[in-house]
């Protein structure tokens, strides 16, 4: 994951928040498109493949959520030490 810093090397929360928000919107849009495509499939093999793809996207979103949670916890600990 990319860490966003300002010119002095401090964490740039706005840039990180913008990137996380953009990624979340992109992921949600991808999930909507995949869900719509899966719902319209008539061929059982294509349906199974689409469900497999949808599960892969859900796994990636879960991993991203875990990574973001860990990053947030590290940032909070570092910020608490600076206070």
C-alpha positions in Angstrom: 0.0 0.0 0.0 1.2 3.5 -0.8 1.9 5.8 2.1 1.1 9.5 1.4 3.4 12.1 2.8 3.7 15.9 2.4 6.9 17.7 1.5 8.3 17.4 5.1 7.7 13.6 5.3 4.6 13.8 7.6 1.6 11.7 6.8 -0.8 13.5 4.4 -4.2 12.4 5.6 -6.1 14.2 2.9 -4.3 12.5 0.1 -4.6 9.1 1.7 -8.3 9.6 2.4 -8.9 10.7 -1.2 -7.1 7.6 -2.6 -9.0 5.3 -0.2 -12.3 6.9 -1.1 -11.6 6.6 -4.8 -10.6 2.9 -4.4 -13.7 2.2 -2.4 -15.9 3.8 -5.1 -14.2 1.9 -7.8 -14.5 -1.4 -6.0 -18.2 -0.8 -5.2 -18.9 0.0 -8.9 -17.1 -3.1 -10.0 -19.1 -5.2 -7.5 -22.4 -3.6 -8.9 -21.4 -4.4 -12.5 -20.4 -7.9 -11.7 -23.5 -8.6 -9.7 -25.7 -7.3 -12.6 -23.8 -9.4 -15.0 -24.2 -12.5 -12.8 -27.9 -11.9 -12.4 -28.4 -11.9 -16.2 -26.4 -15.1 -17.1 -28.4 -18.1 -18.4 -25.5 -20.5 -19.1 -24.6 -22.5 -16.0 -20.9 -22.6 -16.7 -20.7 -18.9 -17.4 -22.8 -18.3 -14.2 -20.3 -20.4 -12.2 -17.4 -18.5 -13.7 -19.0 -15.2 -12.9 -19.7 -16.2 -9.3 -16.1 -17.2 -9.0 -15.0 -13.8 -10.3 -17.4 -12.1 -7.9 -16.0 -14.1 -5.0 -12.5 -13.0 -6.0 -13.5 -9.4 -5.9 -15.1 -9.8 -2.5 -11.9 -11.4 -1.2 -9.8 -8.6 -2.5 -12.1 -6.0 -0.9 -11.9 -7.9 2.4 -8.0 -7.9 2.2 -8.1 -4.2 1.4 -10.3 -3.5 4.4 -7.9 -5.5 6.7 -5.0 -3.6 5.3 -6.7 -0.2 5.8 -7.7 -1.1 9.3 -4.1 -2.0 10.2 -2.8 1.1 8.6 -5.3 3.2 10.5 -4.3 1.6 13.8 -0.6 2.2 13.1 -1.4 5.9 12.2 -3.4 6.3 15.4 -0.6 4.8 17.6 2.0 7.1 15.9 -0.2 10.2 16.3 -0.9 9.3 20.0 2.9 9.1 20.6 3.4 12.6 19.0 0.9 14.2 21.3 
